[in-house]
Amino acid sequence: MSFQNLAPCLSQVETALKKCLSALNAEHPVSVSALSETIGNCANALNQCLA
C-alpha cells in the first residue's frame, strides 16, 4: 500500500483520537458509550488502513 492510500486512513484515526482527547480533557462528564464509539471508529479506520 502506498503512502497516498494510507494517509486518508491515518487522518481518520488522528481525528478519532483527537475527539477522545478532547472529551477526556473536557470539564463536563463524558459518557463511556460515546468514548467507546469513538475508539471503535478509530479501530475501524485502522482496520481499513491495513486491509
Biopython code that builds the backbone (N, CA, C, O; Angstrom):
import numpy as np
from Bio.PDB.StructureBuilder import StructureBuilder

atoms = [
    (1, "MET", "N", (0.854, -1.179, 0.000)),
    (1, "MET", "CA", (0.000, 0.000, 0.000)),
    (1, "MET", "C", (0.894, 1.234, 0.000)),
    (1, "MET", "O", (1.855, 1.317, 0.765)),
    (2, "SER", "N", (0.573, 2.172, -0.849)),
    (2, "SER", "CA", (1.377, 3.395, -0.915)),
    (2, "SER", "C", (0.962, 4.370, 0.173)),
    (2, "SER", "O", (-0.118, 4.265, 0.754)),
    (3, "PHE", "N", (1.839, 5.310, 0.428)),
    (3, "PHE", "CA", (1.559, 6.311, 1.457)),
    (3, "PHE", "C", (0.320, 7.126, 1.099)),
    (3, "PHE", "O", (-0.435, 7.517, 1.989)),
    (4, "GLN", "N", (0.101, 7.385, -0.179)),
    (4, "GLN", "CA", (-1.072, 8.170, -0.595)),
    (4, "GLN", "C", (-2.361, 7.463, -0.208)),
    (4, "GLN", "O", (-3.339, 8.124, 0.139)),
    (5, "ASN", "N", (-2.385, 6.147, -0.256)),
    (5, "ASN", "CA", (-3.573, 5.393, 0.140)),
    (5, "ASN", "C", (-3.701, 5.311, 1.651)),
    (5, "ASN", "O", (-4.810, 5.232, 2.179)),
    (6, "LEU", "N", (-2.581, 5.329, 2.345)),
    (6, "LEU", "CA", (-2.564, 5.203, 3.795)),
    (6, "LEU", "C", (-2.926, 6.513, 4.492)),
    (6, "LEU", "O", (-3.520, 6.501, 5.570)),
    (7, "ALA", "N", (-2.576, 7.622, 3.890)),
    (7, "ALA", "CA", (-2.767, 8.934, 4.519)),
    (7, "ALA", "C", (-4.216, 9.216, 4.907)),
    (7, "ALA", "O", (-4.442, 9.661, 6.033)),
    (8, "PRO", "N", (-5.211, 8.989, 4.051)),
    (8, "PRO", "CA", (-6.596, 9.274, 4.460)),
    (8, "PRO", "C", (-7.042, 8.430, 5.661)),
    (8, "PRO", "O", (-7.757, 8.924, 6.533)),
    (9, "CYS", "N", (-6.627, 7.171, 5.707)),
    (9, "CYS", "CA", (-6.985, 6.317, 6.837)),
    (9, "CYS", "C", (-6.355, 6.841, 8.116)),
    (9, "CYS", "O", (-7.017, 6.926, 9.150)),
    (10, "LEU", "N", (-5.093, 7.187, 8.049)),
    (10, "LEU", "CA", (-4.413, 7.696, 9.235)),
    (10, "LEU", "C", (-5.014, 9.017, 9.685)),
    (10, "LEU", "O", (-5.036, 9.314, 10.880)),
    (11, "SER", "N", (-5.493, 9.800, 8.754)),
    (11, "SER", "CA", (-6.161, 11.047, 9.102)),
    (11, "SER", "C", (-7.436, 10.775, 9.890)),
    (11, "SER", "O", (-7.745, 11.498, 10.837)),
    (12, "GLN", "N", (-8.175, 9.742, 9.510)),
    (12, "GLN", "CA", (-9.389, 9.365, 10.241)),
    (12, "GLN", "C", (-9.043, 8.913, 11.652)),
    (12, "GLN", "O", (-9.751, 9.236, 12.606)),
    (13, "VAL", "N", (-7.949, 8.165, 11.782)),
    (13, "VAL", "CA", (-7.515, 7.708, 13.096)),
    (13, "VAL", "C", (-7.127, 8.906, 13.950)),
    (13, "VAL", "O", (-7.493, 8.979, 15.123)),
    (14, "GLU", "N", (-6.396, 9.837, 13.372)),
    (14, "GLU", "CA", (-5.986, 11.043, 14.091)),
    (14, "GLU", "C", (-7.203, 11.823, 14.578)),
    (14, "GLU", "O", (-7.235, 12.272, 15.724)),
    (15, "THR", "N", (-8.189, 11.985, 13.725)),
    (15, "THR", "CA", (-9.402, 12.715, 14.088)),
    (15, "THR", "C", (-10.119, 12.022, 15.247)),
    (15, "THR", "O", (-10.559, 12.684, 16.186)),
    (16, "ALA", "N", (-10.238, 10.712, 15.186)),
    (16, "ALA", "CA", (-10.914, 9.969, 16.247)),
    (16, "ALA", "C", (-10.166, 10.097, 17.570)),
    (16, "ALA", "O", (-10.781, 10.275, 18.622)),
    (17, "LEU", "N", (-8.839, 10.005, 17.516)),
    (17, "LEU", "CA", (-8.054, 10.119, 18.748)),
    (17, "LEU", "C", (-8.135, 11.526, 19.326)),
    (17, "LEU", "O", (-8.170, 11.694, 20.545)),
    (18, "LYS", "N", (-8.166, 12.531, 18.470)),
    (18, "LYS", "CA", (-8.305, 13.914, 18.956)),
    (18, "LYS", "C", (-9.656, 14.113, 19.640)),
    (18, "LYS", "O", (-9.748, 14.826, 20.639)),
    (19, "LYS", "N", (-10.707, 13.482, 19.103)),
    (19, "LYS", "CA", (-12.022, 13.563, 19.745)),
    (19, "LYS", "C", (-11.988, 12.920, 21.125)),
    (19, "LYS", "O", (-12.587, 13.436, 22.069)),
    (20, "CYS", "N", (-11.289, 11.798, 21.244)),
    (20, "CYS", "CA", (-11.158, 11.136, 22.546)),
    (20, "CYS", "C", (-10.431, 12.048, 23.524)),
    (20, "CYS", "O", (-10.870, 12.210, 24.663)),
    (21, "LEU", "N", (-9.336, 12.637, 23.096)),
    (21, "LEU", "CA", (-8.579, 13.524, 23.973)),
    (21, "LEU", "C", (-9.402, 14.732, 24.391)),
    (21, "LEU", "O", (-9.376, 15.127, 25.556)),
    (22, "SER", "N", (-10.122, 15.315, 23.463)),
    (22, "SER", "CA", (-10.962, 16.469, 23.787)),
    (22, "SER", "C", (-12.016, 16.101, 24.813)),
    (22, "SER", "O", (-12.263, 16.847, 25.760)),
    (23, "ALA", "N", (-12.635, 14.948, 24.620)),
    (23, "ALA", "CA", (-13.668, 14.509, 25.553)),
    (23, "ALA", "C", (-13.086, 14.255, 26.937)),
    (23, "ALA", "O", (-13.691, 14.610, 27.948)),
    (24, "LEU", "N", (-11.917, 13.643, 26.978)),
    (24, "LEU", "CA", (-11.301, 13.340, 28.269)),
    (24, "LEU", "C", (-10.815, 14.599, 28.986)),
    (24, "LEU", "O", (-10.782, 14.641, 30.216)),
    (25, "ASN", "N", (-10.441, 15.616, 28.224)),
    (25, "ASN", "CA", (-9.955, 16.864, 28.808)),
    (25, "ASN", "C", (-11.071, 17.860, 29.111)),
    (25, "ASN", "O", (-10.824, 18.902, 29.718)),
    (26, "ALA", "N", (-12.292, 17.549, 28.693)),
    (26, "ALA", "CA", (-13.416, 18.464, 28.901)),
    (26, "ALA", "C", (-13.766, 18.549, 30.385)),
    (26, "ALA", "O", (-13.498, 17.629, 31.158)),
    (27, "GLU", "N", (-14.356, 19.651, 30.754)),
    (27, "GLU", "CA", (-14.732, 19.857, 32.149)),
    (27, "GLU", "C", (-16.034, 19.157, 32.518)),
    (27, "GLU", "O", (-16.335, 19.009, 33.702)),
    (28, "HIS", "N", (-16.802, 18.729, 31.541)),
    (28, "HIS", "CA", (-18.066, 18.045, 31.832)),
    (28, "HIS", "C", (-17.876, 16.541, 31.674)),
    (28, "HIS", "O", (-16.980, 16.100, 30.954)),
    (29, "PRO", "N", (-18.703, 15.766, 32.331)),
    (29, "PRO", "CA", (-18.587, 14.297, 32.227)),
    (29, "PRO", "C", (-18.844, 13.813, 30.798)),
    (29, "PRO", "O", (-19.643, 14.393, 30.063)),
    (30, "VAL", "N", (-18.170, 12.770, 30.437)),
    (30, "VAL", "CA", (-18.320, 12.164, 29.113)),
    (30, "VAL", "C", (-18.830, 10.745, 29.305)),
    (30, "VAL", "O", (-18.360, 10.020, 30.182)),
    (31, "SER", "N", (-19.782, 10.361, 28.491)),
    (31, "SER", "CA", (-20.315, 9.002, 28.632)),
    (31, "SER", "C", (-19.302, 7.983, 28.111)),
    (31, "SER", "O", (-18.576, 8.225, 27.147)),
    (32, "VAL", "N", (-19.284, 6.855, 28.776)),
    (32, "VAL", "CA", (-18.399, 5.775, 28.362)),
    (32, "VAL", "C", (-18.786, 5.291, 26.971)),
    (32, "VAL", "O", (-17.922, 4.947, 26.165)),
    (33, "SER", "N", (-20.077, 5.265, 26.693)),
    (33, "SER", "CA", (-20.519, 4.785, 25.380)),
    (33, "SER", "C", (-20.037, 5.691, 24.248)),
    (33, "SER", "O", (-19.699, 5.212, 23.166)),
    (34, "ALA", "N", (-20.007, 7.001, 24.500)),
    (34, "ALA", "CA", (-19.516, 7.930, 23.470)),
    (34, "ALA", "C", (-18.023, 7.709, 23.215)),
    (34, "ALA", "O", (-17.577, 7.702, 22.067)),
    (35, "LEU", "N", (-17.263, 7.531, 24.286)),
    (35, "LEU", "CA", (-15.836, 7.253, 24.110)),
    (35, "LEU", "C", (-15.619, 5.903, 23.446)),
    (35, "LEU", "O", (-14.741, 5.766, 22.594)),
    (36, "SER", "N", (-16.399, 4.916, 23.822)),
    (36, "SER", "CA", (-16.284, 3.588, 23.206)),
    (36, "SER", "C", (-16.561, 3.654, 21.714)),
    (36, "SER", "O", (-15.867, 3.024, 20.916)),
    (37, "GLU", "N", (-17.576, 4.419, 21.345)),
    (37, "GLU", "CA", (-17.908, 4.557, 19.924)),
    (37, "GLU", "C", (-16.764, 5.211, 19.158)),
    (37, "GLU", "O", (-16.427, 4.783, 18.054)),
    (38, "THR", "N", (-16.169, 6.243, 19.740)),
    (38, "THR", "CA", (-15.071, 6.935, 19.072)),
    (38, "THR", "C", (-13.851, 6.035, 18.952)),
    (38, "THR", "O", (-13.185, 6.023, 17.917)),
    (39, "ILE", "N", (-13.557, 5.284, 20.002)),
    (39, "ILE", "CA", (-12.427, 4.346, 19.942)),
    (39, "ILE", "C", (-12.719, 3.248, 18.918)),
    (39, "ILE", "O", (-11.816, 2.810, 18.204)),
    (40, "GLY", "N", (-13.962, 2.809, 18.843)),
    (40, "GLY", "CA", (-14.350, 1.827, 17.829)),
    (40, "GLY", "C", (-14.169, 2.361, 16.419)),
    (40, "GLY", "O", (-13.734, 1.637, 15.524)),
    (41, "ASN", "N", (-14.506, 3.634, 16.223)),
    (41, "ASN", "CA", (-14.297, 4.262, 14.914)),
    (41, "ASN", "C", (-12.813, 4.297, 14.568)),
    (41, "ASN", "O", (-12.428, 4.090, 13.418)),
    (42, "CYS", "N", (-11.996, 4.558, 15.563)),
    (42, "CYS", "CA", (-10.552, 4.573, 15.378)),
    (42, "CYS", "C", (-10.063, 3.186, 14.968)),
    (42, "CYS", "O", (-9.270, 3.052, 14.036)),
    (43, "ALA", "N", (-10.534, 2.163, 15.663)),
    (43, "ALA", "CA", (-10.152, 0.786, 15.332)),
    (43, "ALA", "C", (-10.605, 0.409, 13.925)),
    (43, "ALA", "O", (-9.866, -0.247, 13.192)),
    (44, "ASN", "N", (-11.811, 0.818, 13.542)),
    (44, "ASN", "CA", (-12.304, 0.536, 12.190)),
    (44, "ASN", "C", (-11.457, 1.212, 11.140)),
    (44, "ASN", "O", (-11.163, 0.619, 10.103)),
    (45, "ALA", "N", (-11.057, 2.455, 11.395)),
    (45, "ALA", "CA", (-10.215, 3.177, 10.437)),
    (45, "ALA", "C", (-8.866, 2.465, 10.291)),
    (45, "ALA", "O", (-8.344, 2.336, 9.183)),
    (46, "LEU", "N", (-8.311, 2.008, 11.408)),
    (46, "LEU", "CA", (-7.039, 1.271, 11.332)),
    (46, "LEU", "C", (-7.209, -0.025, 10.547)),
    (46, "LEU", "O", (-6.343, -0.387, 9.751)),
    (47, "ASN", "N", (-8.322, -0.725, 10.770)),
    (47, "ASN", "CA", (-8.571, -1.956, 10.002)),
    (47, "ASN", "C", (-8.644, -1.674, 8.514)),
    (47, "ASN", "O", (-8.147, -2.460, 7.708)),
    (48, "GLN", "N", (-9.260, -0.558, 8.140)),
    (48, "GLN", "CA", (-9.349, -0.201, 6.726)),
    (48, "GLN", "C", (-7.966, 0.099, 6.159)),
    (48, "GLN", "O", (-7.673, -0.231, 5.010)),
    (49, "CYS", "N", (-7.120, 0.727, 6.971)),
    (49, "CYS", "CA", (-5.764, 1.031, 6.515)),
    (49, "CYS", "C", (-4.974, -0.234, 6.246)),
    (49, "CYS", "O", (-4.188, -0.300, 5.301)),
    (50, "LEU", "N", (-5.188, -1.230, 7.078)),
    (50, "LEU", "CA", (-4.397, -2.457, 6.985)),
    (50, "LEU", "C", (-4.984, -3.487, 6.058)),
    (50, "LEU", "O", (-4.341, -4.494, 5.762)),
    (51, "ALA", "N", (-6.210, -3.251, 5.585)),
    (51, "ALA", "CA", (-6.876, -4.228, 4.703)),
    (51, "ALA", "C", (-6.286, -4.213, 3.310)),
    (51, "ALA", "O", (-6.727, -4.969, 2.445)),
]
sb = StructureBuilder()
sb.init_structure("model")
sb.init_model(0)
sb.init_chain("A")
sb.init_seg("    ")
for serial, (resi, resn, name, xyz) in enumerate(atoms, 1):
    if name == "N":
        sb.init_residue(resn, " ", resi, " ")
    sb.init_atom(name, np.array(xyz, "f"), 0.0, 1.0, " ", f" {name:<3s}", serial, name[0])
structure = sb.get_structure()
